[in-house]
């Protein structure tokens, strides 16, 4: 029986703080809520400093009651010292205890254990002649 009206939408998205994945026999990616992961550990282990993106998806068929399900959409890299980072708001002493530099400013990502930055600069090509003409001179 085909239905007349089918509506599907995303109700909300939630980005959690990075946690260490715990492997078990039942599931390959079970995340422990209290087992926080820090950028220094990701650098040492050569893994991504990322967290789960979870969406609430709703659907409604004809005049039935709408259904809501929560599904994980995957992992997204977390910028160090952002609001979603576990280092956000820590004092200098707490940063040292977490094996970070006490003057850590953040603003970069840890991907496969390496620090990566997104540059927002436009750099001129190398060995490319550039000419400025000023009619006033």
C-alpha positions in Angstrom: 0.0 0.0 0.0 1.7 3.2 -1.1 1.4 6.2 1.2 0.2 9.6 0.1 2.5 11.9 2.2 6.0 11.0 3.6 8.0 13.7 5.4 11.5 13.3 6.8 13.6 15.9 8.6 16.6 16.3 10.9 15.4 17.6 14.3 18.7 18.2 16.0 22.5 17.6 15.8 24.7 17.0 18.8 28.5 17.0 18.8 29.9 15.3 21.9 33.3 15.9 23.5 36.0 13.5 22.4 36.1 10.2 24.3 38.3 7.1 24.0 36.6 4.3 22.1 36.1 1.1 24.0 36.0 -2.1 21.9 33.8 -5.0 23.1 32.6 -8.2 21.6 29.1 -6.9 20.9 30.0 -3.7 19.1 33.1 -2.3 17.6 32.6 1.4 18.6 31.1 1.8 22.1 32.0 5.1 23.7 32.5 5.5 27.4 31.1 8.8 28.5 33.5 9.4 31.4 36.7 8.3 29.5 37.8 11.6 28.0 40.5 11.7 25.3 43.0 14.6 25.1 45.1 15.8 22.1 48.4 14.7 23.7 47.2 11.1 23.7 46.1 11.4 20.0 49.5 12.7 19.1 51.2 9.7 20.8 48.9 7.1 19.5 48.7 8.5 15.9 44.9 8.8 15.9 42.4 11.6 15.2 41.2 13.9 17.9 37.5 13.7 17.0 34.1 13.2 18.4 30.8 11.6 17.5 28.2 13.6 15.6 24.7 12.4 16.5 21.5 13.4 14.7 17.9 13.0 15.6 15.9 12.1 12.5 12.1 12.4 12.4 9.7 10.9 9.9 6.0 11.1 9.4 3.9 8.9 7.1 0.4 10.2 6.2 -1.5 11.0 9.4 0.5 8.7 11.7 2.4 9.8 14.8 5.9 11.1 14.0 8.8 8.7 14.8 12.1 9.9 16.1 15.4 8.0 16.0 18.8 9.0 17.1 21.7 7.8 14.8 25.4 8.4 14.8 26.5 10.1 11.6 30.3 9.6 12.1 33.2 11.3 13.6 34.2 14.9 13.1 37.7 16.4 14.0 37.6 18.7 17.0 39.7 21.9 17.0 42.0 22.0 20.0 40.9 24.5 22.7 37.5 25.0 21.0 34.2 24.8 23.0 34.0 21.0 22.1 37.6 20.3 23.2 38.3 18.7 26.5 41.0 21.4 27.1 38.6 24.3 27.0 38.6 26.3 30.1 41.5 24.5 31.8 44.0 26.4 33.8 47.8 26.4 33.1 48.4 23.8 35.8 45.6 21.6 34.6 47.0 21.8 31.0 50.4 20.6 32.3 48.7 17.6 34.1 47.0 16.7 30.8 50.5 16.7 29.1 49.9 19.9 27.1 51.9 23.1 26.9 50.9 25.6 29.6 50.7 28.3 26.9 48.7 26.2 24.5 46.6 28.5 22.2 44.9 25.9 20.1 43.3 26.6 16.7 44.5 23.4 15.0 43.3 19.8 14.5 45.1 16.5 15.4 44.7 14.1 12.4 46.5 10.8 12.5 48.7 12.1 15.3 49.9 15.2 13.4 48.8 18.7 14.0 47.0 20.2 11.0 45.9 23.8 10.5 43.5 25.3 8.0 45.1 28.4 6.5 42.9 31.3 5.6 45.6 33.2 3.8 45.9 33.7 0.1 49.6 33.3 -0.9 50.9 34.5 -4.2 52.4 32.0 -6.5 56.2 31.5 -6.4 58.3 32.8 -9.3 55.3 34.4 -10.8 55.9 38.0 -12.0 53.6 40.5 -10.5 53.4 44.1 -11.7 51.8 47.1 -10.0 51.2 50.2 -12.0 50.6 53.5 -10.3 49.5 56.2 -12.6 50.3 59.0 -10.1 54.0 58.3 -10.1 
